[in-house]
Amino acid sequence: MSRPVPQPHPVAEHRANDPDLSIAGLRKVLGSQTVLDGIDLDVSAGQIITVLGPSGSGKTTLLRLICGFERADAGVIRLSGRLLADGRKTHMPPERRGVGYVAQEGALFPHLDVRRNIEFGLSRRQRATTDVEDLLAAVGLPASYANRAPSALSGGEQQRVALARALAPGPHLVLLDEPFSSLDAGLRVETRNAVAKRLRDAGATAILVTHDQDEALSMGDKVAVMHNGRLAQVASPRTLYDRPANLDIARFIGEAVLVPGITAGDTVDCCFGRLQLTTQVPRPGVGDRRDVNVLIRPEQFRLCVDHAADNQTIGSDAFPSTACVEQILFYGHDARIQLRLRDGQPFTATVPGFDLPAIGQTVSFRVAGNVYTYPY
């Protein structure tokens, strides 16, 4: 008879409306380098937060401070109401924090089979109430894998075992440090989907560090963008993509077509015509016009490739602008097309892979959806 996976013990002083994880003013200095500089982050119970940033931005250091592997130089970390760290004054040991950690390579013990890897570190009481087969099923692996050696598993299977081991003691929080980066593309998607499902089914609070934008946007309830040891923006994936906080984030998240424009009420005039704004740009007076940078995503461009088939003419109301195709990068499901306007302005469009123009062809196009702007 299967036994339930142990759940974290409730903390009396933790109120239901408090964040499960609260970080305030977190700072870490290594030598002469400030690795983390004033990190503030609240994570609600059951949320998955993805931390996205380039190498060296401080992502892994943030996880290590939350785990307790390193001491913070300043700042406070609370988990379910418990004080884990308070600068140099308070530092709770890692084994008392109730935090599960999944490293980049899984880090399974090669001399232990899967069952003993999952049970490693559990108390005798926890081992008696932990059903390894249930944990394996929860991460998409058959019960028969319990007796296998790690060397008999694929990279993706080892990562799933590492997640099962992290979940076995019923931690308050699960931290994942780029756990899928070493997997090939197909296996990476399959494994991260299985991991995300398991975390959500368990109602676990989790932080995933990654430099993969697709991973961050698809897995996170919120995405925290880290740059030079600071959080540049924390927002839902949709908000982050549609309304980046500044031009640097706009260029970093996805691909960005940025052109100058002039606002006019709730529209903006630019080289692609008059476009609708996502939000009206604040201005000092009615009718005031302002120079701005216009953000357009490549997938917003709609191309009319075969004018005869579509019964369209170049420069029609449906496709009012024209451009010349200079390069096509074909990926199967879609393609990136490099185009250039008559005035010389280059831009990139992402279009379905089944309907492509020819290099050198002049196509008409339009911009779909609203656009976002930034001060020029």
Secondary structure, 3 states (H helix, E strand, C coil): CCCCCCCCCCCCCCCCCCCCEEEEEEEEEECCEEEEEEEEEEECCCCEEEEECCCCCCHHHHHHHHHCCCCCCEEEEEECCEEEEECCCEECCHHHCCEEEECCCCCCCCCCCHHHHHHCCCCHHHHHHCCHHHHHHHCCCCHHHHHCCHHHCCHHHHHHHHHHHHHCCCCCEEEEECCCCCCCHHHHHHHHHHHHHHHHHHCCEEEEEECCHHHHHHHCCEEEEEECCEEEEEECHHHHHHCCCCHHHHHHCCCCEEEEEEEECCEEEECCEEEEECCCCCCCCCCCCCEEEEEECHHHEEEECCCCCCCCCCCCCCCCEEEEEEEEEECCCEEEEEEECCCCCEEEEEEECCCCCCCCCEEEEEECCCEEEEEC
